[in-house]
Amino acid sequence: MGLITGEPNSGRLIDRRTLITRSAGVAGAALTSTGLLGAPAWARDLARPTREMMVPVEGGRVYVRVDGNLAGPRPPIIMAHGGPGGTHASFLEALALADQRAVILYDQLDSGRSDQPNNPANWRVARFVDELEAIRGALGVARWHMLGASWGGTIALEYGARRPAALAGLVLASPLISTRSWLGDARALIGELPAPIQEELRRCGALTLPAPPASCDEPTRAFYAAFNRREPPAPDIKAYTGQGRGFNARLYRAMWGASEFVSTGTLKDYDGEPLLAKLEGKRTLFLCGQYDEARPGTVGAFAARVPGAGFGVIPGAAHGLFNDRPAETVGVLRAWLARQDALA
């Protein structure tokens, strides 16, 4: 869901942020895109969305930004960020899609620019899912596509399983489907690291302790450099990210835990795998990166349990698909969304 974030007395919290194509609906997708992404960084004005608003939800208000025309002929797409505790900034490269349809980004309650009451009573999966319908109603959107990445993939899975009439298409990008599978992937990927790093992760307690010591920071960074984000963000995206409140460490700790390798929070027993059977396959796409924390083999196996679903792997990308390979990721989405629109 990505980085090591320093916070006083936080135990140096670790968070998860967070084209080879297979199966129906993805093969032949274009690997180029137009619009904002094609412009040099200096030509993108990320600070000027088409519309911004604060939407009331249970527990407070969430920040929403819209880029593009909500009244256009194609359904918009809303994107749910990772974490828990991340922000919409991880999707800024996806604004390239706004040349054809509106792109809706938002910060979940207690994240980024949204209200931050920091009340644990709000930190329930179902409440985070309910935010979507509140946003849709506030914007007056009749029908939309949804993409969820990492922990946002959990929200997307739950929303898709409800099968709302408003859902035109569903993208599960590097999703957290179950904690069991996520931790299994983490163990497997640790086994691919150089032996000295593996040994240091074991020695320092990163794989077992609920609050690993500072000695775990360096080997943990090595894991993220390999499997979370392999490229630095564009300068304008980095500047935009630094303008608002960032990652909410307290929320992440409460729902997931103190490190990527040990889950002690309320999601420690999360299992959304039974919900896969409730998804509409022809409307569903699974995506991940070649070097993703959500391993291609695992994500592909989930896709295979949804008859008719598409599955794609973005070459060269780790967990941050839009960060590592934005053109390829946007290109795949652009082609897939166009096919979904044609089914309407």
PyMOL commands that set and color helices and strands:
alter all, ss='L'
color gray80, all
select helices_A, chain A and resi 35-38+41-43+88-99+120-122+125-139+151-162+179-190+195-204+214-227+235-241+249-255+273-278+281-283+296-304+321-324+326-343
alter helices_A, ss='H'
color red, helices_A
select strands_A, chain A and resi 20-23+51-57+60-67+77-80+103-106+144-149+167-173+284-289+310-314
alter strands_A, ss='S'
color yellow, strands_A
deselect
rebuild
show_as cartoon
